[in-house]
Amino acid sequence: MKRCIYCREEKPAEDFSEEHIVPQFMGGSSECNAAVTHDVCQRCNGLFGRFVDAAVAKGFFMNGNESGAWEACFDHDENNGNVFPLIYFGKCTELQCVEGEEVEVWLGPDGGTAWDFHESRGEDFDAFAGGDPLLRRKDRSSRAYVFQASAVPYWLLSNLRSAPAHFKEEPIFIGADSDIEAQLPVQRKRGTLCRKDATAIAERDQIRQLLDQGRQIQHALKLDLLFDVRFLAKLAIAFGHKLFGEDYGTLHYTDRLRTLYGSASDIVMDPPDKSGARTASHKDAALLQRTSGLFDEAI
């Protein structure tokens, strides 16, 4: 039997898996033994990856740091454009969607917008740019519309290249009526610019009508302001275990750190707050107010 360093439950050894203390999106690698532990149960590994690490990777403050997109910007290509990450603007509250669907808005590199229609993905991930990444990959009805804001060829091309790099799971339609439309595939293909059918034209016209009003459009953007607290508490526990061994997990100090992110079950069971956004659990709200003095207490 082994004890998980996160939930502190004893479980059979086969219930444990490799945990990247430093997430892979931050450069964490299995080759760096100091940043990897095998003392995390599979349940915590999955939950913390989805609700703690992903909250950093997919949060509003981090969504622009998409290394895959930025790699294509190193060599400025005036003739073909470059790939840029899209910036999350939240969910549009003014479009009439099909029941069970919602629309997210993203800012393109030329100042234009991209509108992503997809199934509602649940309030647990409202603070994630793009919602639940797992449900996103499973959604077969999603589609995106890209509107340009610049007539400069470089920015026009960059916009058309950036959309497929970002929306890899849905067909993409150009908002404007363009001469290249006839060259695009008629069949809807994921991650590809496609020719608009009658349904796509109707949705495009709905977005265009909203944009043509020339006013500020209302979006709902929910922020998880405690994502860094939970993430740093997780790092402190995992690295403390690596440095000081099993006894570190029994300290009162370490128990206090666990209170900052809650137990594994708390992460998925806490109800929404007053704003409607769910966050990972922190049972003792007053503790967060004393966080600045946490490290001054005797352990």
FENGIQUI-V492986 format. One line per field, one symbol per residue. ss: DSSP state (H for helix, E for strand, - for the rest). phi: phi as a letter, one per 40 degrees, with the letter a starting at -180 (. if undefined). burial: # if it has 24 or more other ideal C-beta (glycine too) atoms within 12 Angstrom, else .. A space follows every 10 residues. Layout:
BEGIN
ss=???
phi=???
burial=???
END
This chain:
BEGIN
ss=-EE------E E-HHHEEEEE ---HHH---- --HHHEEEEE EHHHHHHHHH HHHHHHH-E- ------HHHH HHH------- ------EEEE EE-------- EEEEEEE--- --EEEEEEE- --HHH--E-- --HHHHHH-- --EEEEE--- --HHHHHHHH HHHHHH---- EEEE----HH HHH-E----- --EE---HHH HHHHHHHHHH H-------EE ------HHHH HHHHHHHHHH HHHH-HHHHH -HHHHHHHHH H--HHHHHH- ---------- ----HHHHH- HHHHHH---
phi=.bbccccgcc acdccbacbc ccdccchcac ccccbbbbbb ccccdccccc bbcccccbcd cbcccbdccc dcccbcbccb gbcbccbcbg ccbbccbcdg babbbbcccc gcbbbbcacc bgcdbccccg gccccccccc bcabbbbcbb ccddcccccc ccccccccba cbbccccbcc dcccccccbc gbcbcccccc ccccccccdc cccgbcccbb bbbccbcccc cccccccccc cccbgccdcc ccdccccccc bgcdccdcbc cccccgccbc cadbcccccb dcbdccccb
burial=..######.. #....##.## ###....#.. .....##### #####.#### ########## .##..#..#. .#........ ########## ##..#.#... ########## .######### #.######## ###..#..#. .#######.. .....##### ########## ######.... ...#...#.# .#####...# ..##.###.# #.......## ####.##### ########.# ##.....##. ..##.##### ####.###.# ......#### ##....##.. #..#.....
END
